[in-house]
Amino acid sequence: MNLEHVDLPRLPSRDPEGHKGTFGTVGVIGGCVGEHMMLGSVALSALGALRSGCGLAAVAAPEPILPSILEIAFEATGIALPIGSDGALIASEVAERIDEQLASARVLAVGPGFGVGEAQRQVVLRLVSREEQPLVIDADALTALAASDALQQDVRAPAILTPHPGEFARLAGSLGMKTDPSTDEERLEAAALLASRLGVIVLLKGPRTVVTDGIRAHVNQTGNVALATGGSGDVLTGICAGFVAQFKGALDLFECAALAAHVHGLAADLIIEQRGTPRLIARELLEAVPAAILETGNE
């Protein structure tokens, strides 16, 4: 595949007279109840979006765990998603709640800690079928997509997909792609093929994260092994969504994803440079994001 390798785009300046509305709202949809309760992921994504500079973050999560999520991410607002007596999301009511409460969000981040099930699959497929609102699709939302029988036809929304290698393999398998990338060049080619097939941006995580739209490609040069920790990818999802919310119009989704990967990796580099050991937890990344943005330029 003949790809155009591009440099990191320039980070746009923020309006010094801007307000919350100027920098946009990120809707974060995730979290689940049940035997394997998950609430930290969606909180980290919301905080990642806020740390990146978006104006507002609204967390849509199952009603029983929403208060706990907002105790972690208390700068965010909350949207309670209805569940049934069995603890499962009520897909039709969830869709209605998202339509009512998140229609004005500039971007939706979907999937952190969302869990897997029929209701989640219905919600994700409905969101990707809409052509207007940009999405950042991560984690369990990627698993829901991979389970689709008509994946190539289902995805119509402008979207950034952020798979790790296992999630990438499931998506590729759903499309009948015979690929098991191991070298940098194979990873680049495989990510570009997936992006081209689905008409999306693929951010394939790992050492030298690949960002591609199937025509252009950027290989990230920041980051270190300290990012191999739970929650790191959730922070990246939030940064991606935060940049889309702020810079939609000035940057396209490919450029937002490339900058997000750079800032995410640089935040880890700055921490390790100061600490001298490649160990961190995801919440520490959040603290380093503003400094990484400052070093990237145009603050």
N, C-alpha and C positions, 0 to 999 in steps of 0.2 A: 504494500500500500504506500503510495507516494504522499507523505505527510509534510506539511509545512511546519517546521520547528520554529517556534516563536519565543522571544524573550519575555520576561515578566512584564506585564503592562504597568503603566504608571498609575499609582494610587491617586484618585481625584482629591482635590482639596474639599474640606467641609465648609459650608456656608457659615461665616462667623456670626451671622445674624439669624441662623436657623433656629427652629424650635422642634418639639417632638414630632409634629406632623411632617416637618421637612425631611427628617431622617427615617421615617417610615415605621410601620408596624410589622413585626414578624409573628405569625401564628405558629405555635409548636404543638403538634398533635402526637401524643404518646402516653406511656404509662399503662400499667395493667394491674388488675387485682387477681386474687386466686392463690393457688399453691405457690407459685413463683411470682410474688409481688415485685413490681419494678417501678420505682419512682425517681431514683437518682438521675437516670439517663435524661429524662425529659427536662429536669431541673437544670442539668449541666448545659443542655442545648439552649435553653432560654437565657441562661447567664452568659453563654458564649456569644449569643446574638447581641445582648446588651453591652457586654464588654467590647464588642467590635464597633459599637457606636450607633446602633439603631435607636429609634426614638422610643419605641414601646415593644414589649414582648407579651403575648397573650398565650397562656398554656391551656390547651384543651386536653383534659385527662378524665378518667373515670371518677365519678363523683366521690366515692369513699376515700380516695387517696389524694384528692386535690388539695385539701388543707395541708397535708404533710409536704406536698411538693412546694406549696407557696411558703412554707416555713423555711425551706432551703433557698428558694428563689423569690424572696418577698418583694423584690422590685417589680416582679411580673404581675399581671392580672390573671384571673382564672376563669375558665369556662368548664362547667361540670358536664361530663358526658354521661348520659343515662345508661344504667345497666339493669339487667333482669335479676330475678331471684337467684339464678344460678351463677351470678357474677359476670356473665358475658355481656358485652356491649349490645345494645339494641340498635342495629345498624341503621334502620330508617330514622330513628329519633336522633342518632348521632349526626347523620347527614343533615338533618334539619337544623340542628344546633350549630353545626359548622357554617352552614349557609347563612344563618341569622347573625352569628357573632363574628365571623372571620371574613366576610365578603370584602371588607375594605383593607384587609391586610395585603401588603405588597408582595408577600411571599409566604408560603407555608412550608415548614420543616416537618416531615412526616416520618414516623417510625421509631424514634428512640424509646426503647423499653415498651413498645406497643403490644407485644405478645403476638401469638399466631392463633388463628381461628377463622371461622367462616365470616364472622362479623367484621374482623379486621380486613379480611380479603375484600369484602364488599365495599368497605369505606375507601380503601386504597384504590381499587379499580375505578370507583366513581370519581375520585379526585384526579387520577391521571387521564381520564377521558375528557376532561374539560380543557379548553384551549386557551383560556384567558390568564389564569392565575399561575405564576411560576411556582415550582415546587423544588425543594431539596429532599431527596428520598434516601433514607438511610435504614440500616438495621432491619427490624422486623417488617417494615414496609417493602424492602427489597425481597425478603422471603415470600411475602404475599404476591408480589409481581411474578416471581419465578414460578409460582404455582399456577399462573394463568395459562389456559389452553391456547390463547390467541394473543400472546404478549405483544407481538409486533403491531397488531391492529389496535390494541387497547391503549397504548401510550400516545396521547395527543397533546398533553400539556407541555409547555416549555419546562424542562426539568434538568436538574443536576443529580446524578446518581453517584453515591459515595460508597461503593462496595469495598470490603476487604477481600482477600483472595477467595475465601470460601463462598461468600455471597456472590462474587463474580462468577465462580464456577457454576453455581446454581442458575444464574441468569443465562449464562452462555449455553448450558445444557438445555434450558427451556426453548432456546432458539435453534437447537440442533448444531451449535457451533462445536467443532471438534478441536478443543484447545486446552492446553495445560501449560500456561506460560511460566517459564522459570527464569530465563535471561531477561535483561532489561529490554532488549529489542523485541523479544516475544511478548512481553507485557505490554509494550507500546502498541504493537500490531493488534493484539487481541482487544485491548481497550478501544482502539480506533474502530475496529470492526463492530464491536457492540454498540458504540456510539452511532455509527453510521446506520446500523440496522434499525435502531430504535428512534433515531432523530433526536438524541439527547446529548448532554455533556456527561462524560464518564470521568470520575475522579477515582482512579484505582489506587487504593491506599497501600502503603508498604514503603520499604527503603526506596528513595527516589520516586515518590508518588507521581503518577502519570495523570495529566489532565488533557482531555482531547474531545473534540466535537466530530471526529472522523475526517476532518480536513486539516485542522491545526492541531498542534500538540505542544505541550510544555511539560518538561520533566523537572520536578521540584528539586532544589539543591539544599534545602534546609531540613533540620530535624535530626533526631538521633534515637538510639534504642530506648531512651527513657519514655518515648511515646508508646511503647508496648505495655500499656497499662489500661485497666478498665476505665471507661469514661472519656478517654482521650478522643476517640472518634466522635463522641457526642458533642464535645467542645468544638471540634472541626465543623460539624453540621451547623452549629449555631453561628459560627463565624461566617460560613458560606451564606447562610440566610441573611445575616446582618448586613453583609456587603451588598447582596441583591437589593435589600430594602433601601439602603442608603444611596446606591449608585445606579439603580435602574435608570436607563436612559443615557448615562455617561459611559457605562460599561455594559457589555453583554454578559450572558451567563458564563461563558467560557472564561472571560477575563476575571469575573468575580471568583470563580472556583480556583483559578491559578493563584490569585492573590491570597485567598483564604488558606490554601495549602502552604504557601510561603510563610505567612504570618504565624500559622499554627506551629510549623516546624521551628521558626525562629524563636518563638516564645520558649520552646523547650531548650533550644540552644542557649538562650540567655540565662535560663535557670541553671543549666549544667555548668556553664562557664563560671557562674558565681559560686556554685556549690562544690564543683569539682568531682561530682559523682553522678552517673547516669540513672538516677532514681528520683521519681517524683510521683505525686498523685494528681489526678485530673484537675482537682479544684485549684492546684497551684498554677496550672496553665492559665487559668482565668486571670490571675493576678498579673501575669507577664504579658498578656495580649496587648494592652495599651503601649507598653514599651516597644514591643515588636512592631506595632503599627507606626510608631514614631520613627523607628530605625528604617522602616520601609520607605518613609518619606511623605511629604505634603501634609503634615499635621498643622 
